[in-house]
Amino acid sequence: MTDTVYNYACLGPLLYCAVFQGSTVLTESVSAKKYPEYTEYQRLVGRFMPKPSAFWESSKPAGEEEDVKKRE
């Protein structure tokens, strides 16, 4: 047994998660600039896990529900 409280083996997975998070932020921003509708998608869908609000929010983009009511 060693006298150290920490282990350097944990550093690899932590750095891997940091790189993964950074690349995700970059790709999300590129997609948002390329596709204007992507910001609405980002609002509705979580990056890695579903957002709790997704279960009670409407899946339709803002303003679409009013258009349906006007057509009726």
C-alpha positions as CSV (number, residue, x, y, z in Angstrom):
1,M,0.0,0.0,0.0
2,T,1.2,3.5,-0.8
3,D,1.0,6.7,1.3
4,T,-0.6,8.7,-1.5
5,V,-4.2,9.8,-1.2
6,Y,-4.8,10.1,-5.0
7,N,-3.9,8.0,-8.0
8,Y,-2.7,9.3,-11.4
9,A,-4.7,6.7,-13.2
10,C,-7.8,8.9,-12.6
11,L,-6.3,11.7,-14.7
12,G,-6.7,9.9,-18.0
13,P,-10.5,9.4,-17.8
14,L,-11.0,13.0,-16.5
15,L,-9.0,14.4,-19.4
16,Y,-10.9,12.2,-21.8
17,C,-14.2,13.6,-20.5
18,A,-12.9,17.2,-20.8
19,V,-12.0,16.6,-24.4
20,F,-15.3,15.0,-25.1
21,Q,-17.2,17.9,-23.5
22,G,-15.1,20.5,-25.4
23,S,-15.7,18.8,-28.8
24,T,-19.4,18.5,-28.1
25,V,-19.6,22.3,-27.3
26,L,-17.8,23.0,-30.6
27,T,-20.0,20.8,-32.7
28,E,-23.2,22.1,-31.2
29,S,-22.1,25.7,-31.9
30,V,-21.2,24.8,-35.5
31,S,-24.5,23.1,-36.1
32,A,-26.4,26.0,-34.5
33,K,-24.7,28.4,-36.9
34,K,-25.3,26.2,-40.0
35,Y,-28.9,25.3,-39.3
36,P,-31.1,28.0,-37.7
37,E,-33.7,25.4,-36.5
38,Y,-31.0,23.6,-34.5
39,T,-31.4,26.1,-31.6
40,E,-35.0,25.0,-31.2
41,Y,-33.8,21.4,-31.2
42,Q,-31.2,22.2,-28.6
43,R,-33.9,23.7,-26.4
44,L,-36.0,20.6,-26.6
45,V,-33.4,17.8,-26.4
46,G,-30.6,17.3,-23.9
47,R,-27.0,16.8,-25.1
48,F,-26.3,13.5,-23.4
49,M,-29.5,12.6,-21.5
50,P,-33.1,13.6,-21.9
51,K,-34.1,16.8,-20.2
52,P,-36.8,16.3,-17.5
53,S,-38.8,19.2,-19.1
54,A,-39.0,17.2,-22.4
55,F,-41.7,15.1,-20.8
56,W,-44.2,17.9,-20.3
57,E,-43.2,20.5,-22.9
58,S,-44.7,20.5,-26.4
59,S,-42.5,19.0,-29.0
60,K,-43.7,21.5,-31.6
61,P,-41.7,24.7,-32.2
62,A,-43.0,27.9,-30.7
63,G,-45.8,29.4,-32.7
64,E,-46.8,26.2,-34.6
65,E,-49.6,25.4,-32.2
66,E,-51.2,28.8,-32.9
67,D,-51.0,28.2,-36.7
68,V,-52.9,25.0,-36.3
69,K,-55.6,26.8,-34.3
70,K,-55.9,29.5,-37.0
71,R,-56.4,26.9,-39.8
72,E,-59.3,25.2,-37.9
